[in-house]
């Protein structure tokens, strides 16, 4: 998730979490399936 934030111009942890909840390519990059919960921004 840190890399996703850096690659998207330094997004905040909350913004990366929102992006992971909304974007299939980010979910796939993180190695999650559609049934998995996206980790909370504070993890």
Residue pairs with C-beta under 8 A, 6 or more apart in sequence:
1 13
1 16
1 17
1 20
1 30
1 39
4 11
4 16
4 19
4 20
4 26
4 29
4 30
5 11
5 12
5 13
5 15
5 16
8 15
8 16
8 19
11 19
12 41
13 41
13 42
14 41
16 41
17 38
17 39
17 40
17 41
19 26
20 26
20 27
20 30
20 32
20 38
21 38
27 33
27 34
27 36
27 38
30 38
32 38
